[in-house]
């Protein structure tokens, strides 16, 4: 490790030289309060910015050990510091001048959810703090402008470190509020199953968002108020007594007119698998952590998936207990999504009729009379939903606005009326008596086959240069193969998509051997991340600052969507 003065001297020596002279700066420099590591230097001022990291001893950072003694509190602290440091960097970004990306400072942009990221890491053993971020080294044309870089590293950056990363200088009340909120959220999540619930929505929650492209709460929204019959109360460690709607295990149907809040409630429940920041409005909307949003996904690839619970006796004689296609239909894709979620170990399905295949969800009485059951290869979801709960312990929350057939099957029926939930179970059940009930399908005679083992990535091992590119939140590509994740709707950040790309690549190169099934591979990936962190997925000598932790359910879904399994 060199002193900061060594860095200053080197900067003076390379001033006005050609841009590649910056490469000689790589290394670690002691700035007393912290250590600055220049991990990677960009090739020219118009290329991707240089990658830097800061390392602060726990004793210097000064954060109480009680703020990172559990994983959920540590992740909350990391998230809070990433936001503070990002706000500080925004204020100094581009103050140094030059061509291309000169003067840029940037770090991961955090949304409304609290995610574990490689951008900020705290060692739970000693409180040591590491931040990973990007900086655009200044240039005049394509020559070194070391005076501006000196301004960035010796004047601007130290101010950010002092104001955002030292406990004594930050807003301690705001941090305490975030930590206490994470403890309350953990308490609710831990008690959901014990209370026989799949989800909890606190009274006063703000569910609608500003717009389709903004996740901030809508200021004019109607605060959520639980129906009395579903109201539950808890005594939280810090918030105190809280009440709200507890959605019981079983089959829950959410109905109502268009634009009355059905899908808004379901969307909040989808994202309730994550903790949210203070002020989001959904801080106390918490869902079973294994919950999976299920939808039709026309065109997705399916590999050796057992969909025989829902599809059998195809006219072409194709085997549905180990079904493969590169271009699935709506019903086939939704059947595969259900079975892969069962395989992944979910305890809760979240389904909206708007994004479902009609022929997968329901066949009404008239259609069954005209097209006999033995002539129809598809067993609709309505005929299996009860069996999935009673035999597999998987609850379902369904949104419906046009089909009343699920009234017969539902245990609980909630109507959204101008964003206000009402319990109409008794009334709906009484009305349903006047209509024919769909008969359940015959119970399965054999358990689904989940022993799917895939070969290793020999084609990738032969390729010395593997290109992994993230295409926003919706997809990533490995070489020329694109993995489409548009309809894995519980991914909330493009950095999660990056992580999924590296997880798939790691699995193909190191875990898939023709013996381990996908569940074992997913568990091996989760174990690796738990022991060594997200950075263990990278084949790199430095930690990139663009990874966020996906759920194991999303890792499993990602593996299933790779066409070259």
Secondary structure as UniProt FT lines:
FT   STRAND          2..3
FT   HELIX           4..14
FT   TURN            15..16
FT   HELIX           19..25
FT   STRAND          27..30
FT   STRAND          35..40
FT   TURN            45..46
FT   STRAND          50..56
FT   HELIX           58..61
FT   HELIX           65..67
FT   HELIX           71..92
FT   TURN            93..94
FT   TURN            100..103
FT   STRAND          105..106
FT   TURN            118..119
FT   STRAND          120..122
FT   TURN            124..126
FT   STRAND          129..135
FT   STRAND          139..140
FT   TURN            141..142
FT   STRAND          143..144
FT   HELIX           146..151
FT   HELIX           152..156
FT   HELIX           157..164
FT   HELIX           167..169
FT   HELIX           172..192
FT   TURN            193..196
FT   STRAND          197..202
FT   TURN            203..204
FT   STRAND          209..211
FT   TURN            212..213
FT   STRAND          214..217
FT   TURN            219..220
FT   HELIX           228..230
FT   STRAND          231..236
FT   TURN            237..239
FT   STRAND          240..248
FT   STRAND          251..255
FT   TURN            258..259
FT   HELIX           262..270
FT   HELIX           271..273
FT   TURN            278..279
FT   TURN            283..284
FT   STRAND          285..287
FT   TURN            289..290
FT   STRAND          292..294
FT   TURN            298..299
FT   STRAND          302..305
FT   TURN            308..310
FT   TURN            315..316
FT   TURN            321..322
FT   STRAND          323..325
FT   HELIX           330..344
FT   STRAND          348..352
FT   HELIX           353..355
FT   HELIX           358..361
FT   HELIX           365..370
FT   HELIX           373..375
FT   HELIX           381..383
FT   HELIX           385..392
FT   STRAND          395..399
FT   HELIX           406..409
FT   STRAND          412..417
FT   TURN            418..419
FT   STRAND          420..423
FT   HELIX           425..432
FT   TURN            433..434
FT   HELIX           458..461
FT   STRAND          468..471
FT   TURN            472..474
FT   STRAND          475..478
FT   TURN            479..480
FT   STRAND          481..484
FT   TURN            486..487
FT   TURN            489..490
FT   HELIX           494..506
FT   HELIX           507..511
FT   HELIX           518..532
FT   HELIX           534..537
FT   HELIX           552..560
FT   TURN            563..564
//
